[in-house]
């Protein structure tokens, strides 16, 4: 997923910004109050060469109250332990990527990107799926990864507390472009990088990013869209916000081509994928974190947070941690990069860590660079932070 960030989303970031954010005063304040602590170090803790943190951390408590945390590479494994404070990589593979050449199977390279469980045993998951057509002879007119890249959010599920996930049969597309992978080759296409799944009453939500597309009568703007469902276990029930309601569905174009494809309305102020959303227990306010490069609406590259009362209108983003991110040129990042922020409260009341008190852990990835190359030398780290929300 790292290469996804490097160039594609630079274009996406230039298309969206903080213009739609609510004005002052701020709703919340997040303050880092301690140094980083390493949770996972690739050179020390890996089971094999595929073990690098490569997505925002997602966690839940299983039926025994043990914690499972995901956010590794496309040979998916989990960190497990009795709590967030005592996690170790489990070498058992929870989901393998098939790297299959048939795009209709949605089994090329997949990352467990979001999870939800009500009982700690049955777990619904959203996969960030990449069909890398350049790796499959005859599937792309180009050999360039970015020009052949077709992205979807696909459903998976576990019946054993996240020990093993399987894709639905036939596959279920939660969010994807309304055309097949050979269409519009020459650029990155589709939906990607879902946030965590988070709950509010009977509803479950997540954000997913899209590159957008141009279709007569059905143009989709690039940006970040909000999705909702009343049952994550039934992935066909996810619908996206259109600006007037949660009615947009994005079915599989290999099985259900749409005559008039649905579109969603991107939510400001997010220029890039949402790393995580949590609800502050004391106030009910929502807090989201994401990464951004330096631009007109973002004075420095780094991690930002923003807050909301309704998930649609968010206040102006504010810098949480400065540093070169995956949206920046690695050639000038001698100190390395930071990426994939998430918020996790060890004392979360919910099984899925989608709520927080007045303290939490900023969990993210550090990536070392060599010249202009991003290496596999990565750490998953966390830093304590304090949270203040005003009435």
C-alpha positions as CSV (number, residue, x, y, z in Angstrom):
1,X,0.0,0.0,0.0
2,X,3.0,2.3,0.4
3,X,3.3,3.0,-3.3
4,X,-0.4,3.9,-3.3
5,X,0.4,6.9,-1.2
6,X,3.5,8.2,-3.0
7,X,2.1,9.7,-6.2
8,X,-1.6,8.9,-6.6
9,X,-2.8,10.8,-3.6
10,X,-0.6,13.8,-4.3
11,X,-3.0,14.4,-7.1
12,X,-6.0,13.7,-4.8
13,X,-4.7,16.1,-2.2
14,X,-4.6,18.9,-4.8
15,X,-8.3,18.3,-5.6
16,X,-9.7,18.5,-2.0
17,X,-8.9,20.7,1.0
18,X,-10.1,22.4,4.1
19,X,-12.4,24.9,2.3
20,X,-15.5,23.1,3.6
21,X,-14.4,22.9,7.2
22,X,-16.4,24.7,9.8
23,X,-15.0,28.0,11.2
24,X,-13.5,28.7,14.6
25,X,-13.7,28.1,17.5
26,X,-12.1,24.6,17.6
27,X,-14.1,21.8,19.1
28,X,-11.2,19.9,20.5
29,X,-7.5,20.0,21.4
30,X,-5.1,17.1,21.1
31,X,-1.7,17.3,22.8
32,X,1.1,14.8,22.7
33,X,2.3,14.3,26.2
34,X,5.1,11.7,25.9
35,X,7.8,10.2,23.6
36,X,7.2,7.4,21.1
37,X,7.4,3.8,22.2
38,X,8.1,1.0,19.7
39,X,5.3,-1.6,19.4
40,X,6.7,-3.6,16.5
41,X,10.1,-3.3,14.8
42,X,10.4,-5.0,11.4
43,X,14.1,-6.0,11.7
44,X,13.5,-7.5,15.2
45,X,10.0,-8.8,15.4
46,X,9.1,-10.0,11.8
47,X,8.1,-13.6,11.0
48,X,9.3,-13.2,7.4
49,X,10.2,-10.5,4.9
50,X,6.5,-9.6,4.4
51,X,6.1,-8.4,7.9
52,X,6.1,-4.6,7.8
53,X,3.4,-2.2,9.2
54,X,1.7,-0.9,6.1
55,X,-1.7,0.4,7.2
56,X,-3.4,2.2,10.1
57,X,-3.7,0.1,13.2
58,X,-7.1,-1.6,13.8
59,X,-7.9,-3.4,17.0
60,X,-10.7,-5.3,18.8
61,X,-11.1,-7.4,21.9
62,X,-12.0,-11.0,21.2
63,X,-14.4,-13.2,23.2
64,X,-11.7,-13.9,25.8
65,X,-11.0,-10.1,26.1
66,X,-7.6,-10.5,24.4
67,X,-6.6,-7.9,21.9
68,X,-6.0,-8.5,18.2
69,X,-4.4,-5.6,16.2
70,X,-4.1,-5.5,12.4
71,X,-2.2,-3.2,10.1
72,X,0.5,-5.3,8.5
73,X,1.3,-6.1,4.9
74,X,-0.7,-8.1,2.2
75,X,0.4,-11.3,3.8
76,X,-1.8,-10.5,6.7
77,X,-0.9,-11.3,10.3
78,X,-2.1,-9.9,13.6
79,X,-0.4,-8.6,16.7
80,X,-2.0,-10.3,19.8
81,X,-1.9,-9.9,23.5
82,X,-3.8,-9.5,26.7
83,X,-4.0,-5.7,26.2
84,X,-2.8,-2.9,23.9
85,X,0.2,-2.6,26.2
86,X,1.4,-6.2,25.6
87,X,1.2,-7.1,21.9
88,X,3.4,-9.5,19.9
89,X,3.2,-10.6,16.3
90,X,1.4,-13.9,15.7
91,X,3.1,-15.7,12.8
92,X,-0.1,-17.4,11.7
93,X,-1.4,-15.9,8.5
94,X,-5.0,-14.6,9.0
95,X,-5.5,-13.7,5.3
96,X,-3.2,-14.5,2.4
97,X,-3.2,-12.6,-0.9
98,X,-3.8,-14.9,-3.8
99,X,-2.1,-12.6,-6.5
100,X,-4.6,-14.0,-9.0
101,X,-4.7,-12.6,-12.5
102,X,-8.5,-12.7,-12.9
103,X,-9.7,-9.2,-11.6
104,X,-13.3,-10.5,-11.1
105,X,-12.0,-12.7,-8.2
106,X,-10.8,-9.6,-6.2
107,X,-7.9,-11.7,-4.9
108,X,-4.7,-10.0,-6.0
109,X,-3.2,-8.2,-3.0
110,X,-5.4,-7.4,0.0
111,X,-4.8,-5.7,3.3
112,X,-7.1,-6.1,6.4
113,X,-8.0,-2.4,6.7
114,X,-11.0,-2.4,9.1
115,X,-12.7,-4.8,11.4
116,X,-15.9,-4.9,13.5
117,X,-17.2,-7.4,16.0
118,X,-20.1,-7.5,18.4
119,X,-19.2,-10.6,20.3
120,X,-15.4,-11.0,19.7
121,X,-16.0,-14.2,17.7
122,X,-17.8,-13.2,14.5
123,X,-15.7,-10.5,12.9
124,X,-16.6,-8.5,9.7
125,X,-13.6,-7.0,7.8
126,X,-13.1,-4.5,5.0
127,X,-10.1,-5.2,2.7
128,X,-8.1,-2.6,0.8
129,X,-7.7,-4.6,-2.4
130,X,-5.3,-3.7,-5.1
131,X,-5.5,-5.3,-8.6
132,X,-2.0,-4.6,-9.9
133,X,-2.6,-5.3,-13.6
134,X,1.0,-4.6,-14.5
135,X,2.0,-7.8,-12.7
136,X,-0.3,-9.9,-14.9
137,X,0.7,-10.4,-18.5
138,X,-1.8,-9.1,-21.0
139,X,-3.9,-7.2,-18.4
140,X,-2.6,-3.7,-18.9
141,X,-1.3,-1.7,-21.8
142,X,1.4,-0.3,-19.6
143,X,4.1,-1.8,-17.4
144,X,3.9,1.1,-14.9
145,X,2.3,0.2,-11.6
146,X,0.4,3.4,-11.1
147,X,-1.1,3.4,-14.7
148,X,-2.5,-0.2,-14.1
149,X,-3.7,0.1,-10.6
150,X,-7.4,-0.7,-9.9
151,X,-8.6,-0.4,-6.3
152,X,-11.7,-1.7,-4.4
153,X,-12.9,-2.1,-0.9
154,X,-13.9,-5.8,-0.5
155,X,-15.6,-7.7,2.3
156,X,-14.1,-10.5,4.4
157,X,-15.2,-12.3,7.6
158,X,-13.9,-14.4,10.4
159,X,-15.9,-16.9,12.6
160,X,-13.0,-17.6,15.1
161,X,-12.2,-14.2,16.6
162,X,-10.0,-13.0,13.8
163,X,-7.7,-16.0,13.7
164,X,-8.5,-16.5,10.1
165,X,-10.4,-14.4,7.5
166,X,-12.0,-15.5,4.3
167,X,-13.4,-13.5,1.4
168,X,-17.1,-13.9,0.5
169,X,-18.0,-16.3,-2.3
170,X,-18.7,-14.9,-4.7
171,X,-16.7,-11.8,-3.7
172,X,-18.6,-8.8,-2.4
173,X,-17.5,-5.3,-3.4
174,X,-18.4,-2.7,-0.8
175,X,-16.9,0.2,-2.7
176,X,-15.5,0.3,-6.2
177,X,-15.5,2.1,-9.5
178,X,-18.5,1.3,-11.8
179,X,-16.3,0.0,-14.5
180,X,-13.9,-2.9,-15.0
181,X,-10.1,-2.7,-14.5
182,X,-9.2,-2.3,-18.2
183,X,-11.3,0.9,-18.4
184,X,-9.4,4.3,-18.0
185,X,-6.0,2.6,-17.6
186,X,-3.3,5.2,-17.4
187,X,-4.1,6.3,-13.8
188,X,-5.0,4.9,-10.4
189,X,-8.8,4.2,-10.2
190,X,-11.3,3.2,-7.5
191,X,-11.9,3.3,-3.8
192,X,-9.2,2.6,-1.2
193,X,-7.9,2.9,2.3
194,X,-11.1,2.6,4.4
195,X,-10.9,4.0,7.9
196,X,-11.8,2.0,11.0
197,X,-15.4,1.1,11.4
198,X,-17.0,3.1,14.2
199,X,-20.5,3.0,15.8
200,X,-23.3,5.3,16.7
201,X,-26.4,3.7,18.0
202,X,-27.7,1.1,15.5
203,X,-25.4,2.5,12.8
204,X,-21.8,1.7,11.8
205,X,-19.7,4.0,9.7
206,X,-16.5,4.2,7.8
207,X,-14.7,6.6,5.5
208,X,-13.2,5.5,2.2
209,X,-11.2,7.5,-0.4
210,X,-11.8,7.6,-4.1
211,X,-9.8,8.9,-7.1
212,X,-13.1,9.8,-8.8
213,X,-14.1,9.2,-12.4
214,X,-15.7,10.9,-15.4
215,X,-18.9,9.3,-16.8
216,X,-21.6,11.0,-18.6
217,X,-24.3,11.9,-16.1
218,X,-22.4,10.2,-13.3
219,X,-19.2,12.1,-12.5
220,X,-17.6,11.1,-9.2
221,X,-15.5,13.8,-7.5
222,X,-12.2,12.7,-5.9
223,X,-12.1,12.8,-2.1
224,X,-13.2,10.9,1.0
225,X,-16.7,9.6,1.3
226,X,-18.7,8.6,4.4
227,X,-20.4,5.1,4.4
228,X,-23.0,3.7,6.7
229,X,-24.6,0.3,7.5
230,X,-26.8,-1.2,10.1
231,X,-25.1,-4.6,9.8
232,X,-21.4,-4.9,9.0
233,X,-21.9,-8.7,8.8
234,X,-23.9,-8.1,5.6
235,X,-21.5,-6.2,3.4
236,X,-24.2,-5.5,0.8
237,X,-25.9,-3.1,3.2
238,X,-23.1,-0.4,3.1
239,X,-24.3,2.9,1.5
240,X,-22.5,6.2,1.0
241,X,-23.5,9.7,1.8
242,X,-24.7,11.6,-1.3
243,X,-25.2,15.0,0.3
244,X,-28.9,14.3,1.0
245,X,-28.8,10.7,2.4
246,X,-27.0,7.4,2.7
247,X,-28.2,5.9,-0.6
248,X,-25.2,5.4,-2.9
249,X,-24.2,1.7,-3.5
250,X,-21.2,0.6,-5.6
251,X,-21.9,-2.9,-6.8
252,X,-19.4,-5.2,-8.5
253,X,-19.1,-4.1,-12.2
254,X,-18.1,-7.7,-13.1
255,X,-21.5,-9.1,-12.0
256,X,-23.8,-6.0,-11.8
257,X,-22.9,-3.3,-14.3
258,X,-24.8,-0.2,-13.4
259,X,-26.7,1.8,-16.1
260,X,-26.5,5.0,-14.0
261,X,-23.7,4.6,-11.5
262,X,-24.2,6.0,-8.1
263,X,-21.9,8.7,-6.7
264,X,-21.0,9.9,-3.2
265,X,-20.3,13.4,-2.0
266,X,-16.8,13.8,-0.6
267,X,-16.6,15.2,3.0
268,X,-14.3,18.1,3.7
269,X,-11.7,18.8,5.1
270,X,-10.0,15.5,4.3
271,X,-7.5,15.8,1.5
272,X,-6.3,12.2,2.0
273,X,-7.6,8.9,3.6
274,X,-8.9,9.1,7.1
275,X,-6.6,7.3,9.5
276,X,-9.1,6.7,12.2
277,X,-12.3,8.1,13.8
278,X,-13.1,7.8,17.5
279,X,-15.9,9.3,19.7
280,X,-15.0,11.2,22.8
281,X,-17.0,9.5,25.6
282,X,-17.5,12.6,27.7
283,X,-18.8,14.9,25.0
284,X,-20.0,12.7,22.1
285,X,-17.7,14.6,19.7
286,X,-16.0,12.8,16.9
287,X,-12.3,13.1,16.4
288,X,-10.5,12.1,13.2
289,X,-6.8,11.9,12.4
290,X,-5.1,11.8,9.0
291,X,-1.8,12.7,7.3
292,X,-1.2,15.6,4.9
293,X,1.7,17.2,3.1
294,X,2.4,21.0,3.4
295,X,-0.1,22.9,1.2
296,X,-2.3,26.0,1.4
297,X,-4.6,24.5,4.0
298,X,-1.8,22.7,5.9
299,X,1.1,24.8,7.2
300,X,3.4,21.8,7.7
301,X,3.6,18.2,6.6
302,X,2.5,15.7,9.3
303,X,-0.5,14.3,11.1
304,X,-3.6,16.5,11.6
305,X,-6.8,16.1,13.6
306,X,-10.3,17.6,13.1
307,X,-13.5,17.3,15.1
308,X,-17.2,17.0,14.4
309,X,-20.6,16.7,16.0
310,X,-22.4,15.0,13.1
311,X,-19.6,13.3,10.9
312,X,-20.4,15.6,8.0
313,X,-19.3,19.1,9.2
314,X,-15.8,19.1,10.6
315,X,-13.7,22.0,12.1
316,X,-10.5,23.3,10.7
317,X,-7.7,20.7,10.9
318,X,-4.8,21.3,13.3
319,X,-1.3,19.9,13.3
320,X,-0.7,17.1,15.8
321,X,2.7,15.8,14.8
322,X,5.0,17.5,12.2
323,X,7.1,15.4,9.9
324,X,7.5,14.3,6.3
325,X,4.8,11.8,5.3
326,X,4.2,9.4,2.5
327,X,2.8,12.4,0.5
328,X,6.2,14.1,0.6
329,X,9.2,13.5,-1.6
330,X,11.3,10.9,0.1
331,X,14.5,12.3,-1.5
332,X,14.4,15.2,0.9
333,X,13.4,13.2,4.0
334,X,16.7,12.2,5.6
335,X,15.0,11.7,8.9
336,X,12.5,9.2,7.4
337,X,8.8,9.4,7.0
338,X,5.7,9.0,9.2
339,X,2.5,7.4,8.0
340,X,-0.8,5.7,8.8
341,X,-2.0,7.4,12.0
342,X,-4.6,5.9,14.2
343,X,-6.1,6.7,17.7
344,X,-6.5,3.9,20.3
345,X,-7.6,4.3,23.9
346,X,-6.5,1.3,26.0
347,X,-9.4,2.0,28.3
348,X,-12.0,2.1,25.4
349,X,-15.4,1.0,26.5
350,X,-16.3,-0.5,23.1
351,X,-15.0,-3.8,22.0
352,X,-13.8,-2.2,18.7
353,X,-11.8,0.7,20.3
354,X,-13.9,3.3,18.5
355,X,-14.3,5.5,21.6
356,X,-11.8,7.4,23.7
357,X,-11.6,9.2,27.0
358,X,-9.4,12.2,27.8
359,X,-6.3,10.2,26.9
360,X,-5.4,8.0,24.0
361,X,-2.4,6.6,22.0
362,X,-1.5,8.1,18.7
363,X,-0.4,4.9,16.8
364,X,1.6,5.2,13.6
365,X,4.4,3.9,11.4
366,X,7.9,5.3,10.9
367,X,9.6,4.5,7.6
368,X,13.4,4.9,7.0
369,X,14.7,6.2,3.7
370,X,17.9,5.6,1.8
371,X,18.4,8.4,-0.7
372,X,15.1,8.5,-2.6
373,X,14.0,5.0,-1.7
374,X,11.6,4.0,1.1
375,X,12.9,1.0,2.8
376,X,11.3,-2.0,4.6
377,X,12.9,-0.8,7.8
378,X,9.8,0.3,9.6
379,X,8.5,0.6,13.2
380,X,5.0,0.6,14.5
381,X,5.1,3.2,17.3
382,X,2.7,4.9,19.7
383,X,2.7,8.2,21.7
384,X,0.4,9.2,24.5
385,X,-1.8,12.2,24.0
386,X,-4.3,14.2,26.0
387,X,-7.7,15.1,24.6
388,X,-9.8,18.2,25.5
389,X,-13.3,18.8,24.0
390,X,-15.2,22.0,24.7
391,X,-19.0,22.0,25.2
